[in-house]
Structures are given as C-alpha cells and as structure tokens.
Amino acid sequence: NMSLKVQEFVAHSTQVNCLAFGPKSNQVLATGGEDAKVNIWRVENVSNVWSMGQNKSPIESLCFDSEEQYVVSGAMNGSLKVFD
C-alpha cells in the first residue's frame, strides 16, 4: 500500500485529539489538541486563520454549525465553548 501526504497542518505543540470539517464548504478545518488549543484552518492554502488557547484542559471534541458561523469545543474538564 502506498500513501501520499497531500497537506500538512502544523500548529499544535502536542498531539491533535480531534478535528472537524465545515459541513457547508468543506474548506475550513478545526483542530483541537492536548495543548488545549483550537485552531481554524483554510484547507485550500493550508493557512491558520485563527487560534484560540484560552482553554484550561485538552480539547476532546469539535463541531461546526451548519453555516460554519460557529465552532463548539468540548474539553476534557467538561467545559464547552462556542466561538464565532
């Protein structure tokens, strides 16, 4: 089996725990990590659009709303945050 690296997104200082693609365009990607950061990416040109590191606990889940206006993150400590 042969695998190819198509794109590489690097912005977390530790492991990435979760990711979500924007359901409307499939051109935005959110990543959440053990470093308690949420990063939003533009898929087409691999640019980090936005980074938020105000969480105090590793990010375990992410979800976009249907219009890609909001991202909800769930952290290991039980907290939920909504970002616009």
Backbone hydrogen bonds, N-H to C=O, Kabsch-Sander energy under -0.5 kcal/mol:
donor,donor_aa,acceptor,acceptor_aa,energy
6,V,4,L,-0.8
10,V,8,E,-0.5
17,N,15,Q,-0.5
17,N,32,G,-2.3
18,C,32,G,-1.8
20,A,30,A,-2.1
22,G,28,V,-2.7
26,N,22,G,-1.7
29,L,41,W,-2.0
30,A,20,A,-2.9
31,T,39,N,-2.5
32,G,18,C,-2.4
33,G,37,K,-1.7
34,E,15,Q,-2.6
36,A,33,G,-1.6
38,V,52,M,-2.5
39,N,31,T,-2.6
40,I,50,W,-3.0
41,W,29,L,-3.1
42,R,47,S,-2.6
43,V,27,Q,-2.7
43,V,41,W,-0.7
46,V,42,R,-0.7
46,V,43,V,-0.6
47,S,42,R,-1.3
49,V,40,I,-2.0
49,V,47,S,-0.9
50,W,40,I,-1.6
52,M,38,V,-2.8
55,N,36,A,-0.8
59,I,33,G,-2.4
60,E,74,G,-3.2
61,S,74,G,-1.7
63,C,72,V,-1.7
65,D,70,Y,-1.8
68,E,65,D,-1.6
71,V,83,F,-2.2
72,V,63,C,-2.9
73,S,81,K,-2.7
74,G,61,S,-2.7
75,A,79,S,-2.6
76,M,58,P,-2.7
78,G,75,A,-2.0
81,K,73,S,-2.1
83,F,71,V,-3.0
83,F,81,K,-0.5
